[in-house]
Amino acid sequence: MTLNQLRTFLAVAETGSVRAAAEQLVVTQAAVSASLAALQKSLGLPLLQPDGRGLRLTGAGRAYADYVRRILGLLDEAGLAARAAADPERGELRIAAVTTAAEQIVPGLLGGFRSRHPRMGVRLEAGNRERVRALLDRHQVDLVLGGRPAPGWDVQVLAVRPHQLIVVASPALAEEAVPVGGGGPPSRIDRAWLARQPWLLREPGSGTRAATDALLTELDITPPTLVVGSNGAIRESAGVGLGVTLVSRDAVAAELADGRLCELPVPGTPLHRDWYLVAHPGQLPPAGERLLEHVLSQGGFRAPTINPDI
């Protein structure tokens, strides 16, 4: 087998067709088919099977694809490590962040980082917590910024930054909020009123979605919900009065400051959480070490007192 065969197999696995893989790799469909045939022959196993007009992975193919992603990620990592060893200031920072952190935290960090290390390359990936975990597990990134690492995930916590989750709504909707006990500005909002309001939710797999589900359970309410797939869309939807939402304070700082959104005093909030910068246990590449130095000195992060039980 060859690296070209592995990359071709992965392209077909991810696109679901020979044609799409050929377009992605800028080769002919015949070349893709030949690579697949040679790889499956060398393994003695079918990795793909017809699925309508396309192809899908067999059970063996799914298992093999997971290893191929890790192998190619390690090869990429090895090349970057070699270049960084030759000239540490010309390395590449590979980082993934959950959506909120990628939108609200990382850009400011990278601005300061790039001013200190202008020749350093940067590769930033964003997604929900499941996607960023997969990127680290496959060695496609060296660092992840997100919520508390899931139990059993073999990572090392390098730095921690506090943040809060709060419930927000448009000013008009906030004026309608019913206080506990009735009368006067609400110091806490009545649960019955909260249960009648539509709640704007992130997609399943989002850490904020999981926190919202837990909060609704704690409040013992089952309100109507609307799934909105990004922080930007949630901010806009809340701002025009479509409902209330639990969101990171970092994500709505500008809207709170200029009055486009209002924080609601919902029982049990704000939820105090932390951002965690994590990596595989062991030595970081030079670019990762430099980012860690930067966030601890200027990014509002602190070193963990102990590594959390994860």
Secondary structure, DSSP 8 states (H G I E B T S, - for coil): --HHHHHHHHHHHHHSSHHHHHHHHTS-HHHHHHHHHHHHHHHTS--EEEETTEEEE-HHHHHHHHHHHHHHHHHHHHHHHHHHHH-GGG-EEEEEEEHHHHHHTHHHHHHHHHHH-TT-EEEEEEE-HHHHHHHHHTTS-SEEEESS--TT---EEEEEEEEEEEEEE-HHHHHH--BTTSSSS-SSB-HHHHHHS-EEE--TT-HHHHHHHHHHHHHT----EEE-SSHHHHHHHHHTTS-BEEEEGGGGHHHHHHTSSEEE--TT-SEEEEEEEEE-SS---HHHHHHHHHHHHHSS-B--SS----
